[in-house]
C-alpha cells in the first residue's frame, strides 16, 4: 500500500488550489483543534505530519489542513466523494424530481472520517513501521480536513426542486448575487465572508482565538463529546434546511442573512475544532 500512496502523493505538485471552507476556514478549525490538544496528542501529531508533509512544504498541523483539497487541484479525483455526503433535501413540491430522491453514495465524508479514525487508532505494525507511519500521516491529514467538511452545511446536502430536479450539487448551481461568491456553496465556503481566501498565519491564529472566546467549548454541552460523524451530517443538514436555503436564488444576501451566516459559520468552525481535538486526544492518549 505504501508504494501506491507514495506514487500518488509524489504525482501531485507542491503548490495547489484549495476548496471547501476555503483554506482559511480549514486552517482556523485546525488551529482551534490544536489549541485544545493534550501534550501527548501534539507529540504524536508532530511526528506524523512531516512524513507526508515534507513533500508539500507543510510545516505543522494547521498548515496541513487544506491538503486534501490540493489533491483535487492537482487533478487527483480518487477522493472527491470523501469531502461530502449528498443527503437529499427538497424545496416545494418538486414535481419534476424522481422519487424517491437518490440516497448518498456509500463512500462519503462520514465514511471517510470513520476510515481515518480506524487507521489512526490501529497500533503500528511491528513488521512495517515506516509504512504504518506513512499511512497514518496521510489519514491524519484527511481526518483534520474532513471533520471540517462535515461541519460545512452544504457538504451535507443536495437540494432538489423543480428548478434543480437532479440536485443543485450542494449549492454549487444555486446562484446568488454576492461579492463573496456567485453561488451559495462558495458563499458558505467562506462563511459569508468570515473566512477570506488569504490570511497570514498570525491572522488565522487571531481569528481562531476570537472564535474560541465567542464560542467556548463549554457552550456546546454534550455536542463536543458526540464524535459520531453521522450525527454531524444530520446537524449540518438541519442547518442547510433552516438557514442556508432561506435566501432566494438570484438575490443578494440581506444584512440579517449575512450576520446569521457568519455567526453560524463561526459556531460550526468552533464545534468542528473541539470535536477534532477530542478525537485526536482519544486516539493518542
Backbone as CSV, one residue per row, in Angstrom:
resi,resn,N_x,N_y,N_z,CA_x,CA_y,CA_z,C_x,C_y,C_z
1,UNK,0.832,-1.204,0.000,0.000,0.000,0.000,0.866,1.254,0.000
2,UNK,1.992,1.165,0.687,2.869,2.326,0.766,3.289,2.791,-0.617
3,UNK,3.651,1.843,-1.502,4.117,2.217,-2.829,3.035,2.949,-3.606
4,UNK,1.786,2.478,-3.468,0.685,3.122,-4.173,0.492,4.548,-3.673
5,UNK,0.455,4.719,-2.355,0.248,6.042,-1.780,1.418,6.964,-2.104
6,UNK,2.638,6.420,-2.033,3.833,7.209,-2.322,3.790,7.732,-3.755
7,UNK,3.435,6.868,-4.696,3.344,7.280,-6.098,2.278,8.346,-6.284
8,UNK,1.127,8.146,-5.621,0.044,9.109,-5.727,0.472,10.476,-5.233
9,UNK,1.102,10.531,-4.073,1.451,11.806,-3.476,2.546,12.508,-4.255
10,UNK,3.519,11.761,-4.736,4.596,12.385,-5.478,4.146,12.871,-6.845
11,UNK,2.989,12.375,-7.299,2.469,12.837,-8.582,1.847,14.216,-8.470
12,UNK,1.635,14.693,-7.247,0.987,15.976,-7.029,2.032,17.069,-6.868
13,UNK,1.732,18.259,-7.341,2.686,19.367,-7.240,2.691,19.932,-5.834
14,UNK,3.677,20.781,-5.566,3.812,21.359,-4.235,2.891,22.544,-4.025
15,UNK,2.446,23.155,-5.075,1.620,24.353,-4.951,0.299,24.124,-5.669
16,UNK,-0.798,24.271,-4.942,-2.086,23.896,-5.474,-3.162,24.865,-5.029
17,UNK,-4.379,24.644,-5.529,-5.510,25.487,-5.190,-6.408,24.745,-4.207
18,UNK,-6.902,25.436,-3.184,-7.734,24.807,-2.160,-9.209,25.106,-2.396
19,UNK,-10.075,24.236,-1.845,-11.513,24.378,-1.945,-12.135,24.022,-0.600
20,UNK,-13.412,24.336,-0.414,-14.228,23.892,0.713,-13.818,24.482,2.045
21,UNK,-14.714,25.279,2.654,-14.430,26.175,3.778,-13.289,27.089,3.371
22,UNK,-12.766,26.919,2.183,-11.564,27.593,1.709,-10.406,27.273,2.655
23,UNK,-9.234,27.608,2.237,-8.039,27.305,3.019,-8.129,27.918,4.413
24,UNK,-8.625,29.140,4.489,-8.690,29.835,5.772,-9.585,29.102,6.761
25,UNK,-10.779,28.718,6.335,-11.689,28.039,7.246,-11.110,26.752,7.794
26,UNK,-10.477,25.972,6.929,-9.869,24.721,7.376,-8.724,24.981,8.352
27,UNK,-7.942,26.010,8.092,-6.836,26.320,8.995,-7.339,26.811,10.347
28,UNK,-8.394,27.596,10.347,-8.961,28.072,11.610,-9.465,26.894,12.443
29,UNK,-10.172,25.958,11.808,-10.644,24.770,12.521,-9.469,23.983,13.091
30,UNK,-8.419,23.810,12.285,-7.237,23.080,12.755,-6.566,23.805,13.914
31,UNK,-6.532,25.131,13.861,-5.922,25.899,14.948,-6.719,25.744,16.233
32,UNK,-8.046,25.781,16.132,-8.887,25.578,17.312,-8.641,24.183,17.892
33,UNK,-8.570,23.193,17.009,-8.291,21.838,17.483,-6.927,21.777,18.174
34,UNK,-5.920,22.348,17.539,-4.561,22.281,18.091,-4.497,22.957,19.459
35,UNK,-5.233,24.052,19.611,-5.248,24.757,20.893,-5.808,23.892,22.014
36,UNK,-6.554,22.846,21.661,-7.223,22.026,22.662,-6.696,20.589,22.718
37,UNK,-5.541,20.353,22.109,-4.928,19.030,22.159,-4.141,18.833,23.448
38,UNK,-4.059,17.589,23.885,-3.191,17.253,25.007,-1.740,17.241,24.541
39,UNK,-0.785,17.358,25.465,0.627,17.268,25.064,0.952,15.954,24.354
40,UNK,0.309,14.859,24.781,0.564,13.568,24.142,0.105,13.581,22.681
41,UNK,-1.081,14.130,22.445,-1.594,14.199,21.072,-0.731,15.102,20.212
42,UNK,-0.325,16.245,20.750,0.544,17.146,19.990,1.850,16.456,19.617
43,UNK,2.393,15.678,20.542,3.642,14.984,20.268,3.506,14.002,19.121
44,UNK,2.426,13.225,19.106,2.212,12.264,18.031,1.968,12.963,16.693
45,UNK,1.224,14.049,16.730,0.935,14.796,15.510,2.204,15.383,14.917
46,UNK,3.066,15.885,15.762,4.303,16.481,15.274,5.243,15.441,14.678
47,UNK,5.074,14.183,15.074,5.829,13.096,14.445,5.238,12.756,13.077
48,UNK,3.909,12.722,12.988,3.253,12.216,11.786,3.157,13.244,10.653
49,UNK,2.906,14.500,10.976,2.690,15.498,9.915,3.848,15.546,8.912
50,UNK,5.107,15.554,9.327,6.199,15.682,8.354,6.375,14.472,7.439
51,UNK,5.810,13.321,7.783,6.016,12.129,6.965,5.480,12.362,5.551
52,UNK,4.261,12.875,5.446,3.710,13.270,4.151,3.989,14.750,3.879
53,UNK,3.961,15.545,4.923,4.094,16.991,4.772,5.378,17.453,4.129
54,UNK,6.448,16.664,4.249,7.732,17.085,3.672,7.642,17.246,2.160
55,UNK,6.741,16.542,1.515,6.615,16.629,0.060,5.743,17.798,-0.386
56,UNK,5.107,18.462,0.575,4.196,19.562,0.259,4.582,20.849,0.986
57,UNK,5.737,20.868,1.597,6.182,22.039,2.342,5.195,22.402,3.449
58,UNK,4.641,21.375,4.116,3.726,21.566,5.223,4.499,21.447,6.519
59,UNK,4.522,22.516,7.271,5.381,22.565,8.451,4.684,22.176,9.745
60,UNK,3.355,22.196,9.758,2.659,21.907,11.007,1.216,21.498,10.723
61,UNK,0.512,21.161,11.780,-0.866,20.669,11.709,-1.794,21.669,11.037
62,UNK,-1.648,22.942,11.362,-2.522,23.968,10.793,-2.244,24.153,9.306
63,UNK,-0.984,24.201,8.928,-0.634,24.314,7.506,-1.226,23.177,6.689
64,UNK,-1.323,21.993,7.299,-1.739,20.792,6.577,-3.246,20.705,6.365
65,UNK,-4.014,21.554,7.010,-5.477,21.417,6.979,-6.087,21.459,5.578
66,UNK,-5.593,22.272,4.638,-6.212,22.296,3.301,-5.702,21.199,2.363
67,UNK,-4.776,20.370,2.811,-4.066,19.446,1.910,-5.004,18.582,1.071
68,UNK,-6.078,18.069,1.650,-6.959,17.167,0.905,-7.589,17.859,-0.303
69,UNK,-7.743,19.179,-0.241,-8.241,19.918,-1.396,-7.166,20.109,-2.451
70,UNK,-5.924,20.139,-2.045,-4.841,20.296,-3.021,-4.832,19.139,-4.009
71,UNK,-5.213,17.951,-3.547,-5.249,16.798,-4.446,-6.209,17.054,-5.599
72,UNK,-7.376,17.641,-5.292,-8.325,17.967,-6.355,-7.738,19.006,-7.297
73,UNK,-7.030,19.965,-6.739,-6.404,20.984,-7.563,-5.324,20.431,-8.460
74,UNK,-4.792,19.261,-8.103,-3.764,18.599,-8.902,-4.352,17.493,-9.769
75,UNK,-5.670,17.531,-9.960,-6.368,16.565,-10.822,-6.301,15.141,-10.277
76,UNK,-6.209,15.009,-8.958,-6.330,13.707,-8.298,-7.753,13.632,-7.753
77,UNK,-8.608,12.881,-8.431,-10.029,12.886,-8.134,-10.506,11.635,-7.400
78,UNK,-9.594,10.751,-7.048,-9.988,9.476,-6.431,-10.711,9.675,-5.106
79,UNK,-10.453,10.786,-4.429,-11.007,11.008,-3.097,-12.129,12.049,-3.090
80,UNK,-12.609,12.451,-4.256,-13.596,13.535,-4.324,-14.825,13.270,-3.460
81,UNK,-15.364,12.048,-3.509,-16.585,11.744,-2.755,-16.376,11.801,-1.254
82,UNK,-15.139,11.797,-0.809,-14.851,11.790,0.621,-15.101,13.148,1.277
83,UNK,-15.322,14.181,0.492,-15.452,15.536,1.034,-16.881,15.902,1.420
84,UNK,-17.858,15.100,1.057,-19.247,15.499,1.271,-20.139,14.276,1.384
85,UNK,-21.365,14.525,1.810,-22.395,13.491,1.797,-23.670,14.139,1.249
86,UNK,-24.166,13.639,0.142,-25.314,14.221,-0.540,-26.624,13.710,0.055
87,UNK,-26.932,14.170,1.267,-28.229,13.855,1.860,-29.289,14.687,1.141
88,UNK,-30.285,14.052,0.540,-31.236,14.815,-0.280,-32.222,15.607,0.561
89,UNK,-32.419,16.859,0.178,-33.483,17.684,0.733,-34.230,18.288,-0.452
90,UNK,-35.435,18.774,-0.215,-36.217,19.316,-1.328,-36.865,20.626,-0.928
91,UNK,-37.148,21.442,-1.957,-37.895,22.676,-1.778,-39.153,22.590,-2.623
92,UNK,-40.295,22.851,-2.011,-41.537,22.819,-2.753,-41.971,21.400,-3.083
93,UNK,-42.903,21.310,-4.014,-43.468,20.003,-4.365,-42.489,19.127,-5.125
94,UNK,-41.587,19.747,-5.856,-40.556,19.022,-6.616,-41.193,17.997,-7.564
95,UNK,-42.180,18.479,-8.347,-42.911,17.587,-9.248,-42.026,16.985,-10.327
96,UNK,-40.951,17.672,-10.670,-40.067,17.204,-11.735,-38.993,16.235,-11.215
97,UNK,-38.952,16.033,-9.908,-37.903,15.208,-9.311,-38.281,13.728,-9.361
98,UNK,-37.294,12.892,-9.573,-37.508,11.453,-9.472,-37.762,11.091,-8.012
99,UNK,-38.642,10.165,-7.784,-38.965,9.719,-6.425,-38.701,8.220,-6.307
100,UNK,-38.097,7.775,-5.227,-37.574,8.609,-4.149,-36.315,9.359,-4.577
101,UNK,-35.975,10.400,-3.834,-34.750,11.140,-4.123,-33.551,10.231,-3.898
102,UNK,-32.487,10.407,-4.670,-31.342,9.485,-4.586,-30.652,9.516,-3.226
103,UNK,-30.263,8.357,-2.769,-29.541,8.232,-1.496,-28.083,8.638,-1.692
104,UNK,-27.396,9.047,-0.628,-25.977,9.400,-0.737,-25.126,8.215,-1.175
105,UNK,-24.036,8.500,-1.851,-23.079,7.455,-2.202,-22.526,6.837,-0.924
106,UNK,-22.241,5.534,-0.921,-21.772,4.882,0.314,-20.413,5.383,0.792
107,UNK,-19.544,5.779,-0.128,-18.250,6.354,0.249,-18.392,7.866,0.245
108,UNK,-18.520,8.434,1.435,-18.787,9.854,1.589,-17.981,10.391,2.757
109,UNK,-18.235,11.618,3.164,-17.404,12.223,4.209,-17.550,11.505,5.545
110,UNK,-18.735,10.992,5.838,-18.924,10.241,7.078,-18.077,8.974,7.049
111,UNK,-18.177,8.234,5.961,-17.390,7.013,5.775,-15.899,7.317,5.849
112,UNK,-15.466,8.410,5.206,-14.038,8.749,5.168,-13.498,9.091,6.557
113,UNK,-14.288,9.806,7.349,-13.864,10.124,8.714,-13.723,8.841,9.534
114,UNK,-14.656,7.947,9.388,-14.582,6.679,10.112,-13.359,5.869,9.686
115,UNK,-13.053,5.878,8.388,-11.875,5.174,7.897,-10.606,5.780,8.477
116,UNK,-10.538,7.104,8.500,-9.356,7.780,9.029,-9.173,7.475,10.514
117,UNK,-10.267,7.505,11.270,-10.185,7.170,12.690,-9.658,5.755,12.893
118,UNK,-10.134,4.842,12.060,-9.709,3.449,12.184,-8.216,3.302,11.909
119,UNK,-7.736,3.946,10.856,-6.308,3.863,10.527,-5.461,4.439,11.654
120,UNK,-5.856,5.580,12.174,-5.060,6.245,13.206,-5.097,5.499,14.537
121,UNK,-6.196,4.810,14.797,-6.328,4.098,16.075,-5.693,2.723,16.057
122,UNK,-5.312,2.230,14.881,-4.700,0.912,14.781,-3.239,0.990,15.207
123,UNK,-2.790,0.126,16.105,-1.381,0.161,16.533,-0.434,-0.011,15.363
124,UNK,0.742,0.601,15.484,1.751,0.473,14.434,2.113,-0.987,14.202
125,UNK,2.297,-1.319,12.944,2.773,-2.654,12.612,4.221,-2.804,13.061
126,UNK,4.533,-3.921,13.710,5.923,-4.152,14.120,6.772,-4.606,12.941
127,UNK,6.118,-5.108,11.896,6.857,-5.587,10.732,7.153,-4.468,9.745
128,UNK,6.204,-3.536,9.594,6.380,-2.449,8.631,6.088,-1.099,9.296
129,UNK,6.885,-0.677,10.269,6.583,0.569,10.990,6.632,1.805,10.100
130,UNK,7.521,1.850,9.101,7.592,3.030,8.242,6.339,3.154,7.384
131,UNK,5.881,2.011,6.842,4.679,2.039,6.041,3.482,2.464,6.889
132,UNK,3.414,1.984,8.116,2.320,2.333,9.006,2.300,3.830,9.272
133,UNK,3.465,4.420,9.546,3.517,5.863,9.808,3.141,6.668,8.584
134,UNK,3.504,6.190,7.391,3.140,6.895,6.175,1.625,6.939,6.020
135,UNK,0.982,5.801,6.233,-0.465,5.749,6.110,-1.137,6.570,7.197
136,UNK,-0.620,6.517,8.417,-1.188,7.312,9.496,-1.050,8.805,9.206
137,UNK,0.079,9.208,8.652,0.281,10.609,8.308,-0.746,11.062,7.278
138,UNK,-0.920,10.260,6.250,-1.873,10.607,5.198,-3.288,10.710,5.748
139,UNK,-3.687,9.759,6.580,-5.058,9.775,7.088,-5.248,10.785,8.207
140,UNK,-4.180,11.217,8.860,-4.283,12.349,9.782,-4.624,13.609,8.999
141,UNK,-3.960,13.807,7.861,-4.271,14.955,7.008,-5.691,14.881,6.472
142,UNK,-6.124,13.686,6.100,-7.507,13.524,5.663,-8.475,13.843,6.804
143,UNK,-8.210,13.313,7.989,-9.129,13.478,9.107,-9.339,14.947,9.447
144,UNK,-8.249,15.702,9.581,-8.421,17.090,10.002,-9.195,17.890,8.958
145,UNK,-9.079,17.498,7.700,-9.813,18.200,6.647,-11.275,17.786,6.615
146,UNK,-11.533,16.493,6.666,-12.898,16.005,6.502,-13.779,16.330,7.700
147,UNK,-13.218,16.412,8.894,-14.012,16.859,10.039,-14.532,18.274,9.764
148,UNK,-13.671,19.119,9.197,-14.120,20.454,8.812,-15.203,20.412,7.763
149,UNK,-15.014,19.597,6.731,-16.005,19.498,5.658,-17.367,19.077,6.187
150,UNK,-17.386,18.141,7.128,-18.660,17.625,7.644,-19.466,18.699,8.363
151,UNK,-18.798,19.772,8.789,-19.478,20.849,9.507,-19.843,22.022,8.598
152,UNK,-19.520,21.920,7.315,-19.967,22.924,6.344,-21.317,22.447,5.832
153,UNK,-22.400,23.177,6.105,-23.738,22.647,5.804,-23.939,22.179,4.369
154,UNK,-23.309,22.835,3.414,-23.514,22.468,2.022,-22.622,21.321,1.572
155,UNK,-21.844,20.758,2.504,-21.151,19.498,2.246,-21.980,18.320,2.760
156,UNK,-23.193,18.632,3.240,-24.026,17.581,3.833,-25.351,17.399,3.111
157,UNK,-25.587,18.147,2.030,-26.891,18.059,1.359,-26.751,18.198,-0.146
158,UNK,-27.775,17.724,-0.826,-28.008,18.048,-2.230,-29.471,18.445,-2.306
159,UNK,-29.744,19.676,-2.775,-31.106,20.204,-2.745,-31.810,19.965,-4.078
160,UNK,-33.004,19.394,-3.993,-33.809,19.093,-5.165,-35.045,19.992,-5.186
161,UNK,-35.383,20.471,-6.372,-36.585,21.284,-6.561,-36.959,21.205,-8.030
162,UNK,-38.038,21.859,-8.395,-38.396,21.871,-9.811,-37.362,22.631,-10.630
163,UNK,-36.647,23.564,-9.992,-35.544,24.252,-10.678,-34.329,23.346,-10.794
164,UNK,-34.138,22.495,-9.784,-32.989,21.584,-9.753,-33.496,20.144,-9.593
165,UNK,-34.130,19.585,-10.613,-34.726,18.247,-10.471,-33.692,17.146,-10.289
166,UNK,-32.437,17.398,-10.663,-31.372,16.408,-10.430,-30.413,16.860,-9.325
167,UNK,-30.795,17.879,-8.572,-29.982,18.363,-7.457,-29.169,19.589,-7.826
168,UNK,-28.842,20.387,-6.816,-28.074,21.623,-7.065,-26.595,21.483,-6.718
169,UNK,-26.156,20.225,-6.552,-24.746,19.935,-6.271,-24.255,20.694,-5.038
170,UNK,-25.007,20.554,-3.965,-24.609,21.186,-2.705,-24.519,22.689,-2.787
171,UNK,-25.418,23.301,-3.549,-25.437,24.754,-3.666,-24.530,25.322,-4.728
172,UNK,-23.750,24.475,-5.395,-22.853,24.979,-6.435,-23.610,25.557,-7.629
173,UNK,-24.804,25.038,-7.892,-25.607,25.531,-9.015,-26.588,26.617,-8.589
174,UNK,-26.661,26.886,-7.313,-27.624,27.833,-6.750,-27.001,29.224,-6.763
175,UNK,-27.415,30.054,-7.716,-26.778,31.353,-7.933,-27.300,32.410,-6.964
176,UNK,-26.394,33.228,-6.477,-26.757,34.386,-5.656,-25.940,35.585,-6.124
177,UNK,-26.323,36.764,-5.668,-25.626,37.994,-6.037,-24.841,38.495,-4.839
178,UNK,-23.580,38.111,-4.774,-22.753,38.482,-3.630,-21.309,38.670,-4.069
179,UNK,-20.635,39.622,-3.449,-19.215,39.812,-3.726,-18.370,38.698,-3.129
180,UNK,-18.939,37.954,-2.199,-18.218,36.828,-1.600,-18.130,35.683,-2.595
181,UNK,-19.255,35.360,-3.245,-19.298,34.290,-4.242,-20.576,34.437,-5.067
182,UNK,-20.546,33.903,-6.266,-21.725,33.955,-7.131,-22.638,32.752,-6.946
183,UNK,-22.247,31.788,-6.105,-23.128,30.653,-5.818,-23.155,30.391,-4.318
184,UNK,-24.189,29.708,-3.883,-24.428,29.528,-2.453,-23.331,28.702,-1.788
185,UNK,-22.830,27.688,-2.492,-21.779,26.857,-1.913,-20.527,27.682,-1.630
186,UNK,-20.096,28.449,-2.622,-18.906,29.271,-2.427,-19.089,30.289,-1.324
187,UNK,-20.289,30.830,-1.209,-20.586,31.800,-0.155,-20.391,31.176,1.218
188,UNK,-20.881,29.938,1.382,-20.751,29.280,2.678,-19.351,28.709,2.888
189,UNK,-18.636,28.399,1.822,-17.235,28.000,1.979,-16.432,29.113,2.654
190,UNK,-16.808,30.346,2.390,-16.124,31.482,3.014,-16.882,32.002,4.233
191,UNK,-17.832,31.210,4.712,-18.546,31.589,5.926,-19.243,32.923,5.817
192,UNK,-19.745,33.237,4.614,-20.402,34.521,4.422,-19.447,35.698,4.512
193,UNK,-18.150,35.416,4.408,-17.141,36.464,4.474,-16.231,36.371,5.683
194,UNK,-16.538,35.468,6.605,-15.700,35.297,7.813,-14.331,34.726,7.454
195,UNK,-14.305,33.832,6.455,-13.067,33.142,6.090,-12.607,33.588,4.697
196,UNK,-11.977,34.760,4.596,-11.487,35.213,3.289,-10.417,34.268,2.759
197,UNK,-10.197,34.305,1.469,-9.350,33.305,0.832,-7.897,33.337,1.298
198,UNK,-7.403,34.484,1.682,-5.983,34.580,2.031,-5.815,35.273,3.372
199,UNK,-5.199,34.559,4.325,-4.873,35.139,5.626,-3.495,34.655,6.048
200,UNK,-2.763,35.496,6.751,-1.456,35.103,7.276,-1.648,34.142,8.443
201,UNK,-0.568,33.473,8.825,-0.639,32.567,9.979,-1.085,33.308,11.230
202,UNK,-0.558,34.520,11.410,-0.919,35.315,12.592,-2.401,35.667,12.575
203,UNK,-2.944,35.972,11.395,-4.364,36.296,11.280,-5.235,35.070,11.548
204,UNK,-4.785,33.909,11.083,-5.523,32.673,11.363,-5.561,32.411,12.860
205,UNK,-4.427,32.560,13.519,-4.369,32.341,14.966,-5.269,33.320,15.706
206,UNK,-5.273,34.577,15.257,-6.098,35.597,15.900,-7.584,35.306,15.702
207,UNK,-7.962,34.909,14.486,-9.363,34.596,14.225,-9.800,33.373,15.016
208,UNK,-8.957,32.356,15.072,-9.289,31.158,15.848,-9.489,31.516,17.319
209,UNK,-8.607,32.347,17.858,-8.713,32.742,19.266,-10.001,33.517,19.528
210,UNK,-10.379,34.386,18.597,-11.603,35.173,18.791,-12.838,34.273,18.718
211,UNK,-12.810,33.267,17.855,-13.937,32.329,17.761,-14.024,31.482,19.023
212,UNK,-12.877,31.025,19.526,-12.879,30.247,20.770,-13.411,31.078,21.935
213,UNK,-13.099,32.358,21.940,-13.588,33.236,23.014,-15.094,33.442,22.892
214,UNK,-15.575,33.620,21.672,-17.002,33.852,21.460,-17.820,32.587,21.668
215,UNK,-17.221,31.438,21.325,-17.932,30.155,21.401,-17.053,29.134,22.126
216,UNK,-16.906,29.284,23.439,-16.069,28.343,24.198,-16.659,26.936,24.189
217,UNK,-15.804,25.970,24.442,-16.215,24.572,24.373,-17.399,24.279,25.279
218,UNK,-17.416,24.902,26.449,-18.486,24.650,27.405,-19.863,25.040,26.907
219,UNK,-19.923,25.944,25.938,-21.210,26.391,25.406,-21.947,25.293,24.645
220,UNK,-21.193,24.293,24.174,-21.785,23.268,23.315,-22.285,22.052,24.082
221,UNK,-22.028,22.006,25.383,-22.516,20.898,26.187,-22.043,19.555,25.665
222,UNK,-22.968,18.606,25.561,-22.617,17.251,25.134,-22.280,17.146,23.652
223,UNK,-22.526,18.212,22.893,-22.229,18.155,21.457,-20.749,17.892,21.187
224,UNK,-19.868,18.460,22.009,-18.439,18.320,21.729,-17.940,16.909,21.978
225,UNK,-18.669,16.152,22.765,-18.271,14.762,23.008,-19.030,13.783,22.124
226,UNK,-19.894,14.302,21.259,-20.553,13.463,20.257,-19.596,13.355,19.076
227,UNK,-18.898,12.241,18.988,-17.868,12.071,17.969,-18.325,11.154,16.847
228,UNK,-19.637,11.054,16.666,-20.214,10.249,15.596,-20.448,11.131,14.372
229,UNK,-19.680,10.964,13.298,-19.829,11.861,12.142,-21.195,11.766,11.466
230,UNK,-21.905,10.667,11.648,-23.265,10.578,11.107,-24.171,11.625,11.752
231,UNK,-23.971,11.843,13.040,-24.756,12.866,13.735,-24.371,14.264,13.261
232,UNK,-23.086,14.475,12.983,-22.650,15.778,12.475,-23.319,16.082,11.138
233,UNK,-23.387,15.069,10.297,-24.008,15.257,8.980,-25.481,15.623,9.126
234,UNK,-26.149,15.018,10.098,-27.547,15.358,10.347,-27.671,16.802,10.833
235,UNK,-26.785,17.221,11.720,-26.783,18.607,12.196,-26.598,19.584,11.031
236,UNK,-25.624,19.282,10.179,-25.349,20.162,9.044,-26.538,20.223,8.089
237,UNK,-27.212,19.093,7.897,-28.391,19.072,7.036,-29.489,19.968,7.602
238,UNK,-29.677,19.936,8.914,-30.687,20.792,9.532,-30.346,22.267,9.348
239,UNK,-29.068,22.603,9.465,-28.654,23.997,9.252,-28.912,24.406,7.808
240,UNK,-28.636,23.508,6.888,-28.892,23.806,5.480,-30.375,24.081,5.252
241,UNK,-31.221,23.257,5.829,-32.664,23.422,5.631,-33.203,24.672,6.318
242,UNK,-32.728,24.939,7.535,-33.317,26.003,8.351,-32.689,27.377,8.122
243,UNK,-31.447,27.396,7.619,-30.734,28.667,7.497,-30.220,28.907,6.081
244,UNK,-29.448,27.955,5.564,-28.714,28.196,4.317,-29.648,28.528,3.165
245,UNK,-30.692,27.726,2.971,-31.550,27.886,1.800,-32.697,28.863,2.021
246,UNK,-32.596,29.715,3.041,-33.625,30.740,3.231,-33.410,31.935,2.316
247,UNK,-32.321,31.986,1.579,-32.087,33.052,0.612,-32.635,32.619,-0.745
248,UNK,-33.495,33.423,-1.362,-34.000,33.064,-2.694,-32.878,33.084,-3.726
249,UNK,-32.987,32.200,-4.692,-31.982,32.148,-5.745,-31.956,33.472,-6.515
250,UNK,-30.761,33.849,-6.971,-30.533,35.049,-7.787,-30.826,36.348,-7.039
251,UNK,-30.733,36.299,-5.713,-30.884,37.522,-4.921,-29.611,37.753,-4.115
252,UNK,-29.507,38.943,-3.556,-28.353,39.286,-2.729,-28.648,38.958,-1.268
253,UNK,-27.653,38.471,-0.533,-27.871,38.224,0.896,-28.239,39.509,1.624
254,UNK,-29.244,39.441,2.455,-29.609,40.596,3.272,-28.590,40.766,4.400
255,UNK,-28.672,41.884,5.064,-27.799,42.121,6.224,-28.036,41.043,7.276
256,UNK,-29.313,40.701,7.495,-29.643,39.684,8.501,-29.122,38.312,8.084
257,UNK,-29.296,37.969,6.814,-28.810,36.666,6.340,-27.302,36.585,6.494
258,UNK,-26.593,37.646,6.129,-25.131,37.654,6.243,-24.696,37.482,7.691
259,UNK,-25.347,38.212,8.594,-24.993,38.117,10.014,-25.228,36.704,10.533
260,UNK,-26.347,36.108,10.142,-26.653,34.743,10.577,-25.659,33.747,9.993
261,UNK,-25.327,33.924,8.719,-24.367,33.026,8.073,-23.006,33.095,8.755
262,UNK,-22.562,34.283,9.064,-21.246,34.444,9.685,-21.223,33.855,11.094
263,UNK,-22.264,34.101,11.864,-22.336,33.521,13.218,-22.390,32.001,13.156
264,UNK,-23.204,31.481,12.234,-23.318,30.028,12.088,-21.999,29.411,11.669
265,UNK,-21.307,30.054,10.736,-20.010,29.540,10.274,-19.002,29.511,11.419
266,UNK,-18.982,30.536,12.240,-18.055,30.571,13.377,-18.401,29.482,14.389
267,UNK,-19.683,29.304,14.662,-20.108,28.244,15.588,-19.712,26.868,15.060
268,UNK,-19.930,26.641,13.775,-19.593,25.353,13.185,-18.087,25.120,13.191
269,UNK,-17.317,26.163,12.949,-15.862,26.030,12.986,-15.386,25.688,14.393
270,UNK,-15.964,26.355,15.386,-15.601,26.065,16.772,-15.937,24.629,17.133
271,UNK,-17.143,24.210,16.798,-17.578,22.851,17.125,-16.717,21.817,16.420
272,UNK,-16.397,22.063,15.147,-15.530,21.150,14.403,-14.156,21.059,15.052
273,UNK,-13.615,22.194,15.463,-12.298,22.196,16.095,-12.281,21.439,17.409
274,UNK,-13.284,21.659,18.234,-13.344,20.963,19.527,-13.520,19.456,19.330
275,UNK,-14.380,19.096,18.393,-14.588,17.665,18.149,-13.331,17.012,17.587
276,UNK,-12.648,17.685,16.678,-11.405,17.142,16.129,-10.381,16.942,17.238
277,UNK,-10.266,17.904,18.129,-9.337,17.777,19.255,-9.716,16.583,20.128
278,UNK,-10.998,16.404,20.397,-11.418,15.284,21.240,-11.138,13.932,20.582
279,UNK,-11.325,13.856,19.264,-10.999,12.615,18.554,-9.516,12.299,18.697
280,UNK,-8.674,13.269,18.422,-7.236,13.043,18.444,-6.731,12.803,19.861
281,UNK,-7.304,13.478,20.833,-6.902,13.237,22.218,-7.231,11.807,22.641
282,UNK,-8.358,11.280,22.179,-8.713,9.887,22.478,-7.777,8.902,21.783
283,UNK,-7.483,9.163,20.522,-6.642,8.250,19.756,-5.225,8.207,20.302
284,UNK,-4.705,9.380,20.666,-3.291,9.482,21.050,-3.093,9.620,22.559
285,UNK,-4.057,9.177,23.343,-3.932,9.298,24.805,-2.805,8.425,25.325
